[in-house]
Amino acid sequence: MTRRMFVFDPPDRFVAGTIGLPGSRTFFLQARRAGQVVSVILEKVQVAVLAERLGVLLDELEARGITGPAASTGDGEPLEEPLNEAFRASTLTLGWDGDAERILVEARAGDEDDDEDEEGDDEEDEEEAGEAVIDLSSVEGLAGTPAGELLAAFEAADDDADGPDTLRVRLTADVARGFVNRAIEVVAAGRLPCPLCGQPLDPQGHICPRRNGHYVN
């Protein structure tokens, strides 16, 4: 199937959000520009790591004087409807376009038979979570890296017409900071932890190992 490229440069809106109840939420990245809306499914751990890495990148850019302090604006609105899944993301990447002073975020599709995305299946360990995002911007050496080298990592993939479906956005620092703040809130809005064992509580409770297998709710 011919590859689909969804490019928002820049988007009018770029957010992470969910549908469903805590314990069975589905996570989305969603970009909008004018009348075009693209929604991509991804894992909770990917949202968390993307927010973390993007926050580190923003802090580093500000510390090096490459960008000014970001005056983020809040976005508490729900996801755009109708919510039609374009694809399921398996790879997320970050980059920095120094010429345009824009942050690049890219989500690429994976296998169609990936597991269902439910919050209950998102208990990934730290090592797996660290692999959810490949940071192309190389933050440690950002100041001395030519912008063309960073952009090439994104543009090279465009030559393959049979490559994976891709969502690509370019963000100002303000918009990126707003994305980070909302994403952190979205991830934290899931199931509350059990006061005894720390595992997520389902609405009906859960079998707690600290209570010898009895339900806690």
C-alpha positions as CSV (number, residue, x, y, z in Angstrom):
1,M,0.0,0.0,0.0
2,T,1.3,3.5,-0.9
3,R,2.6,5.4,2.1
4,R,0.5,8.2,3.5
5,M,2.3,11.3,4.8
6,F,0.3,13.6,7.1
7,V,2.4,16.8,7.5
8,F,1.3,19.7,9.7
9,D,3.7,22.7,9.4
10,P,2.6,24.1,11.6
11,P,-0.6,22.6,13.1
12,D,-3.4,24.7,14.5
13,R,-3.6,22.2,17.3
14,F,-1.5,19.2,18.4
15,V,-2.4,17.3,21.5
16,A,-2.4,14.0,23.3
17,G,-5.8,12.7,24.6
18,T,-7.8,9.6,25.5
19,I,-11.2,8.0,25.0
20,G,-12.7,5.5,27.4
21,L,-12.8,5.1,31.2
22,P,-9.8,4.8,33.4
23,G,-8.4,1.3,33.1
24,S,-9.4,0.9,29.5
25,R,-8.4,4.2,27.9
26,T,-7.2,4.4,24.3
27,F,-4.4,7.1,23.8
28,F,-4.2,9.3,20.7
29,L,-2.0,11.9,19.2
30,Q,-4.1,14.4,17.2
31,A,-3.1,17.1,14.8
32,R,-5.4,19.7,13.2
33,R,-5.0,22.3,10.6
34,A,-7.9,24.1,9.0
35,G,-10.4,21.3,8.1
36,Q,-7.9,18.4,8.3
37,V,-7.7,16.3,11.5
38,V,-5.4,13.3,11.8
39,S,-5.6,11.0,14.9
40,V,-3.0,8.3,15.6
41,I,-3.3,5.6,18.3
42,L,-0.3,5.0,20.5
43,E,0.6,3.5,23.9
44,K,0.3,5.2,27.2
45,V,4.0,4.7,27.8
46,Q,4.8,6.4,24.5
47,V,2.8,9.5,25.5
48,A,4.7,9.6,28.8
49,V,8.1,9.2,27.3
50,L,7.4,11.7,24.5
51,A,6.3,14.3,27.1
52,E,9.4,13.6,29.1
53,R,11.9,13.8,26.2
54,L,10.2,16.8,24.7
55,G,10.3,18.6,28.0
56,V,14.0,17.8,28.3
57,L,14.6,19.2,24.8
58,L,12.7,22.4,25.6
59,D,14.6,22.9,28.8
60,E,17.9,22.4,27.0
61,L,17.0,24.8,24.2
62,E,16.1,27.4,26.7
63,A,19.2,26.9,28.8
64,R,21.4,27.3,25.8
65,G,19.6,30.5,24.8
66,I,18.4,28.9,21.5
67,T,14.8,29.6,22.4
68,G,13.3,32.0,24.9
69,P,11.1,31.0,27.9
70,A,8.1,29.2,26.5
71,A,4.8,30.9,27.6
72,S,2.7,27.8,27.2
73,T,-1.1,28.0,26.8
74,G,-3.4,25.4,28.3
75,D,-5.6,23.2,26.1
76,G,-8.2,21.3,28.1
77,E,-10.6,20.7,25.3
78,P,-11.6,17.1,24.3
79,L,-10.2,15.5,21.1
80,E,-11.8,16.5,17.8
81,E,-14.7,14.4,16.6
82,P,-15.3,12.2,14.7
83,L,-12.3,10.3,16.0
84,N,-11.1,8.2,13.1
85,E,-7.8,6.3,13.6
86,A,-5.3,7.0,10.8
87,F,-2.9,4.3,12.0
88,R,-1.3,2.9,15.2
89,A,2.2,4.4,15.9
90,S,5.1,2.1,16.8
91,T,7.9,4.7,16.5
92,L,8.1,8.3,17.7
93,T,11.0,10.6,16.9
94,L,12.1,14.1,17.9
95,G,14.2,16.6,16.0
96,W,15.2,20.3,15.9
97,D,15.1,22.5,12.9
98,G,17.5,25.3,13.9
99,D,16.9,27.4,10.7
100,A,13.2,27.6,11.3
101,E,13.5,27.3,15.1
102,R,10.9,24.5,15.1
103,I,10.7,21.2,17.0
104,L,9.8,18.2,14.8
105,V,7.7,15.4,16.1
106,E,7.1,12.3,14.0
107,A,4.9,9.2,14.5
108,R,5.3,6.2,12.2
109,A,3.0,3.2,11.8
110,G,4.0,-0.3,12.7
111,D,2.5,-3.7,12.2
112,E,-1.2,-3.8,11.8
113,D,-1.5,-6.8,14.2
114,D,0.0,-4.9,17.2
115,D,-1.7,-5.6,20.5
116,E,-4.8,-3.6,21.5
117,D,-4.0,-0.3,23.3
118,E,-5.5,-0.4,26.7
119,E,-4.3,1.3,29.8
120,G,-4.3,-2.0,31.7
121,D,-1.6,-3.3,29.3
122,D,0.6,-0.3,29.7
123,E,2.6,-1.5,32.7
124,E,5.9,-1.3,30.8
125,D,9.3,-1.4,32.6
126,E,11.7,1.5,32.4
127,E,13.9,-0.2,29.8
128,E,11.0,-0.7,27.4
129,A,9.7,2.8,28.0
130,G,13.1,4.3,27.1
131,E,12.8,2.7,23.7
132,A,9.5,4.3,23.0
133,V,11.1,7.4,21.6
134,I,14.3,7.8,19.5
135,D,15.6,11.3,20.1
136,L,17.2,12.4,16.8
137,S,18.0,15.8,18.1
138,S,20.9,14.6,20.2
139,V,20.3,17.2,22.9
140,E,23.8,16.9,24.4
141,G,25.4,18.2,21.2
142,L,22.5,20.3,20.0
143,A,24.3,23.6,19.8
144,G,27.0,22.3,17.4
145,T,24.8,20.2,15.2
146,P,24.0,21.5,11.7
147,A,20.2,21.8,11.2
148,G,20.6,20.0,7.9
149,E,21.8,16.8,9.6
150,L,18.8,16.7,11.9
151,L,16.4,17.4,9.0
152,A,18.0,14.7,6.9
153,A,16.9,12.0,9.3
154,F,13.3,13.0,8.6
155,E,13.5,13.8,4.9
156,A,15.3,10.6,3.9
157,A,12.3,8.5,4.8
158,D,10.2,10.5,2.3
159,D,12.0,8.8,-0.6
160,D,10.4,5.4,0.2
161,A,6.9,5.4,-1.3
162,D,6.3,2.1,0.4
163,G,7.4,3.1,3.8
164,P,5.1,3.3,6.9
165,D,2.3,5.8,7.3
166,T,3.7,8.9,9.0
167,L,2.4,11.9,11.0
168,R,4.8,14.8,11.1
169,V,4.4,18.1,12.9
170,R,6.6,21.2,13.4
171,L,6.0,23.1,16.6
172,T,7.1,26.4,18.1
173,A,8.5,26.1,21.7
174,D,5.2,27.6,23.1
175,V,3.0,25.0,21.4
176,A,5.5,22.2,22.3
177,R,5.4,23.2,26.0
178,G,1.6,23.2,25.9
179,F,1.7,19.7,24.4
180,V,4.0,18.5,27.2
181,N,1.8,20.0,30.0
182,R,-1.4,18.4,28.7
183,A,0.3,15.1,28.0
184,I,1.5,14.9,31.6
185,E,-2.0,15.5,32.8
186,V,-3.5,13.0,30.5
187,V,-1.1,10.2,31.6
188,A,-1.7,11.1,35.3
189,A,-5.5,11.0,34.9
190,G,-5.7,7.2,34.9
191,R,-6.4,4.8,37.6
192,L,-5.6,5.7,41.2
193,P,-2.9,3.5,42.9
194,C,-3.9,1.0,45.6
195,P,-3.0,2.6,49.0
196,L,-1.5,-0.8,50.1
197,C,0.5,-2.2,47.1
198,G,0.6,0.8,44.7
199,Q,-0.9,-1.2,41.8
200,P,-3.6,0.6,39.7
201,L,-7.1,0.3,41.1
202,D,-9.8,-0.8,38.7
203,P,-13.3,0.8,39.3
204,Q,-14.4,-2.5,40.9
205,G,-11.2,-2.8,42.9
206,H,-8.4,-5.3,42.5
207,I,-6.9,-8.4,44.1
208,C,-4.3,-7.0,46.4
209,P,-1.2,-9.0,47.3
210,R,-0.9,-7.1,50.5
211,R,-4.3,-8.3,51.6
212,N,-3.7,-12.0,50.9
213,G,-5.6,-12.0,47.6
214,H,-8.6,-10.1,48.9
215,Y,-10.3,-7.3,46.9
216,V,-9.4,-3.7,47.7
217,N,-11.6,-0.9,46.4
